[in-house]
């Protein structure tokens, strides 16, 4: 009954949201695409915003795991919103037959340009719902709350103004701290820290190669101590039809925890810009082994101001 009641107003809410976004797109500032290396933008700061005509083409850190190395233009705010993120995980062995699902509504990533090459960000998860059904034990549990939060930033090392020149590259350093704001049974209740290094190369034929390696300190599977993890991902994307940009990605997460298998997924999805300042996205991550989620589906929208 609850599911039916929630589903009825959802199309109307989405229609109102898209209508408002189209209105914003019609009134949005004109932009001229990526700036060239001949433009000096070092004078722009949070208090002296980059003019609209010199702003870079909009780029997002979602929906794929491999982030962009491009920072937000100084003095501008980009809000990347996960409308819904559904993950399903199954443990099926002689001793366990457990199925869990995690549904997140309203994942907000606020990215603010401080300098031409530096941004800060804050992540808020409005609501997470976790359900677990243990068929072996005959038990079922459900927990929902405000999700974990995060803070960090991105420092561009080079390539922010490179545009789409073939063989052009860009790289950044991206630290992130997870703040345990979720309730018990939704989050693990502890701080976690990760530093990533997103890298981009423009390939011939309008393809783009994205690489990201990182290191993190996170809680172990029993939540009684910390372990080190090494997240790695590689992504290839290209605009295929109109402005639809499609990506294909492999991601893994190695861990120093003993007797724990490396998480591996293959991910597909794409983005579609409604305007220079609004981008829709959709993605699907498929687990390649039992350590990863069996399937994860997500969709969202990003808006730049």
BELSULCOR-V169379 format. One record per backbone hydrogen bond with DSSP energy under -0.5 kcal/mol. CO is the residue of the C=O (numbers start at 1). NH is the residue of the N-H. E is the energy in kcal/mol with one decimal. If there is no record, write none. Layout:
BEGIN
CO|NH|E  CO|NH|E
END
This chain:
BEGIN
1|5|-2.1  2|6|-2.1  3|7|-1.9  4|8|-1.5  5|9|-0.7  6|10|-0.6  7|11|-0.7  9|13|-2.2  10|14|-2.6  11|15|-2.4  12|16|-2.3  13|17|-2.3  14|18|-2.7  15|19|-2.2  16|20|-2.2  17|21|-2.1  18|22|-2.4  19|23|-1.9  20|24|-2.1  21|25|-2.5  22|26|-1.8  23|27|-1.1  24|28|-0.6  25|28|-0.7  36|39|-1.5  38|40|-0.5  39|41|-0.8  41|44|-1.4  44|116|-0.6  45|48|-0.6  48|45|-1.3  51|54|-1.6  52|55|-1.3  65|67|-0.6  73|76|-1.7  74|50|-2.4  76|113|-2.6  77|305|-3.3  78|80|-0.6  78|111|-3.0  79|81|-0.6  79|303|-2.3  80|109|-2.3  81|83|-0.8  81|301|-2.3  82|106|-0.7  82|107|-2.2  83|106|-1.1  84|299|-1.9  85|104|-2.6  86|297|-2.7  87|102|-2.6  88|294|-1.6  88|295|-1.5  89|100|-3.0  90|92|-0.6  91|98|-2.4  96|93|-3.6  97|135|-2.4  97|136|-0.6  98|91|-3.2  99|133|-2.7  100|89|-2.8  101|131|-2.6  102|87|-2.4  102|104|-0.5  103|129|-2.6  104|85|-1.9  105|127|-1.5  106|108|-0.7  106|126|-2.8  107|82|-3.2  108|110|-0.6  108|124|-2.8  109|80|-2.5  109|111|-0.7  110|112|-0.5  110|122|-1.8  111|78|-2.9  112|114|-0.5  112|120|-2.3  113|75|-2.5  114|46|-1.3  115|118|-0.9  117|156|-2.9  118|114|-2.4  118|115|-1.9  119|154|-2.1  120|112|-3.1  121|152|-2.0  122|110|-3.1  123|150|-2.0  124|108|-3.3  124|126|-0.7  125|147|-2.3  127|105|-2.9  128|145|-2.0  129|103|-2.8  130|143|-2.6  131|101|-2.5  132|134|-0.5  132|141|-2.6  133|99|-2.2  133|135|-0.9  134|138|-1.4  134|139|-1.8  139|134|-2.3  141|132|-2.4  143|130|-3.4  145|128|-3.0  146|183|-0.5  149|179|-3.1  150|123|-3.1  151|177|-3.1  152|121|-2.1  154|119|-2.1  154|156|-0.6  155|173|-2.3  158|171|-2.0  159|162|-1.4  162|165|-1.1  165|168|-2.4  168|202|-2.5  170|200|-2.7  171|157|-2.6  171|158|-1.4  173|155|-2.8  174|196|-2.4  175|153|-1.8  176|194|-2.6  177|151|-2.2  178|192|-1.3  179|149|-2.3  179|181|-1.8  183|186|-1.7  183|187|-2.2  187|185|-0.7  192|178|-3.2  193|217|-2.7  194|176|-2.9  195|215|-2.0  196|174|-3.0  197|213|-0.8  198|172|-1.9  199|211|-2.7  200|170|-1.9  201|203|-0.6  201|209|-3.0  202|167|-3.4  203|206|-0.7  204|207|-0.8  207|203|-2.8  208|210|-0.5  208|237|-2.0  209|201|-2.4  210|235|-3.0  211|199|-3.1  212|233|-2.3  213|197|-2.0  215|195|-2.5  216|218|-0.5  216|229|-2.2  217|193|-1.9  218|227|-2.9  220|223|-1.4  225|220|-2.3  227|218|-2.4  228|256|-2.3  229|216|-2.3  230|254|-1.9  231|214|-1.5  232|252|-2.8  233|212|-2.3  234|250|-2.4  235|210|-3.5  236|248|-2.3  237|208|-2.2  238|246|-2.4  241|244|-2.6  243|245|-0.6  243|273|-0.5  244|240|-2.4  244|241|-0.8  244|246|-0.6  245|271|-2.2  246|238|-1.9  247|269|-1.4  248|236|-2.4  249|267|-3.1  250|234|-2.4  251|265|-2.8  252|232|-2.6  253|263|-1.5  254|230|-2.7  257|260|-1.1  263|253|-2.1  264|288|-3.1  264|289|-0.7  265|251|-2.4  266|286|-2.7  267|249|-2.8  268|284|-2.9  269|247|-2.6  270|282|-2.1  271|245|-2.4  272|280|-3.0  275|278|-0.8  277|304|-2.6  278|274|-1.9  278|275|-1.5  279|302|-2.8  280|272|-2.7  281|300|-1.9  282|270|-2.5  283|298|-2.4  284|268|-2.5  285|296|-2.1  286|266|-2.2  289|292|-0.9  294|287|-1.5  295|88|-2.8  296|285|-3.0  297|86|-3.1  298|283|-2.6  299|83|-1.2  299|84|-1.5  300|281|-2.3  301|81|-3.1  302|279|-2.5  303|79|-2.9
END
